[in-house]
Amino acid sequence: MRDPFPIPPIPALSKAVQPWADYLNLPTLPLHIHEIVLIAAFYHIVGSNISPFLSRRLFPTHYSPLSPARKLNWDVHVVSLVQSITINALALWVMYVDDERRNMDWQERVWGYTGAAAMIQALAAGYFLWDLIITATHLNVFGLGMLAHAISALLVYSFGFRPFVNYYSCNFILWELSSPFLNIHWFFDKLGMTGSRAQLYNGLMLIFTFFSCRLVWGTYQSFLVARDLWMGLQSAAPLLATIVPDDPLGATLPSQYADTMQYVSESTTIPLWLAAIYTGANLTLNSLNFYWFFKMIDAVRRRFNPDEKDSKTTEKAVPDKAVATGLQVTSVELKTRPRRGTLLDREEVDEPPPI
């Protein structure tokens, strides 16, 4: 399937990036660099202009009094919400309509290319490029951890322009199906709706989508890509095994290879370093998904169990109740403290994350 992005490649931009693409062995990057740049610019406009403009008018009592750092965090969550909804919808659409992608064999899943799947890859790379810029320029707000995440995500999605596991770009982006609910949960807290029925329903959807999309679907897709990579590492070249020796034109190749394998040559292999980096990143993210899932359940549970007692001390139970229910504590014997941020906040309440 051809790239369905409404704006064709920009010749000047493609020409400018061509030397870098040749040097880094990213032959499809010039075809999609305009998508990366345009979508990064779009998210910059959303975060810098659209979000502040709408937030001041829709939530004046909640947004306007915030400090610049907290306004930035608010705007970043708006961008994340827009991005996760948009790219998930597009990925599902591509998986449904792209017949070439659907009929790929293991060699095409590793080395193949379709314009539609590469568009999803480019849109994700554009978001992580914006994320990298915003994190690097506000390191005191987001910290080194978020900077490392942005760099790693941008690098992993950039590998796809070799092309490399282009097929899986749609599959793995569906991890983000839980992100809209995570962002909505964060906004419920900031709008004073902590513990509300709406937040409860959203929290249940957050747990369900996180479990089904990241833990079940994500782990299954990680197994499939690892299987395909292992087969690729055992193969000398993706085309030689299917070409009849006395037929140099390769007439026995599947017909769609003319399009999907156009960037593959007889010398194409999977570098061991590339397989190791990709597999290592995948295993790390999967491990983090399981860790985050149990932390998320604990964070949601504590929001809707205000009377829960800590088995160690009773001092911790009173502040939790005050925060979760919004009631004022009248006792003078215990001094309450502000609730610290949790995984669902993605920030500390009292101060920005440490560098």
Disulfide bonds with the S-S distance in Angstrom:
none
